[in-house]
Amino acid sequence: MNKETQLWYLKVKGRVKGPYASGLISKSILLGRIHPSDLLSQDKEVWRQASSIKEVMPDVIKHRNAPNYKERLRAARRWADERETVREVDQNGQEKLYKPRKKVTSLRIKTTGIMGIITIAAILSGLIFVMFKFTPDDPLAKINCSAQAEDGMVYDGCHLQRKIFNNKSLKGSSFKNTLLQNTQFRQSSLQKSNLDYANLSHADLSQTNFTEASLRAADLRGAILNATIFTKADLSYADLTGAKVSKIKLTGTILSNTIWFDGRVCNKESVGRCKR
């Protein structure tokens, strides 16, 4: 099995789950759902700690010496999070538990008499119906990394290095936390797509249209950006160090804390151009 479609089984407290795509394992490590000491295996026979497997460790964690590491890690965790609680990094680089405002978790119901009993029964029946009808299956097992490219595709966490997507329409697609090093997207349409914390280092993005796309904390180091369109895109915390640039469009582009081509960092108010 090649790296692009690698699948891993996860063992937690003696229970085996999976298989899951490599990139989605990485996302779970980033969010703290999987601990680096948890065991992974491709055949359910040989088990290794996640921390010893280079291809599943999140890129943002591996680049601890990169500029603005703490900010990029904090941003990547915030944007990747889909839960109520997530481990975050404070201003001193220490991990802390981030808790949003409490939600209503209980509802008092008057239970006196037959109407109270009927009310409770109706509510319980409704909750059971919602649980069975709307509880999603395991999202990690649903992504097909080999699916044909088209609008609205989901490639979250896939390994798609050196793939060729030239002249493709991928509007509204999702490549969150996807490995796309040296991938070709020449003259492709990625309007309103989500490429948050994707690794696009050394990718060829010539004449690619990223209008209104989100590339927050994306790795664009050494990427080819000839006539690339980023109109109204979000490049917050993205790393553009060493990218090859010619005639790119940045009208209305959010450049908050973006690492610029020369390695300097744009201030958080930057829009359309990098302010220092």
Secondary structure, DSSP 8 states (H G I E B T S, - for coil): --GGG-EEEEEETTEEEEEEEHHHHHHHHHHTSS-TTSEEESSSSS-EEGGG-GGGS-HHHH-TTSTTHHHHHHHHHHHH--SS-EEEE-TTS-EEEE--------------HHHHHHHHHHHHHHHHHHHHHH----GGGS--TT----TT-B-TT-B-TT-B-TT-B-TT-B-TT-B-TT-B-TT-B-TT-B-TT-B-TT-B-TT-B-TT-B-TT-B-TT-EEES-B-TT-B-TT-B-TT-EEES-B-TT-B-TT-B-TTS-B--TT-BSS---
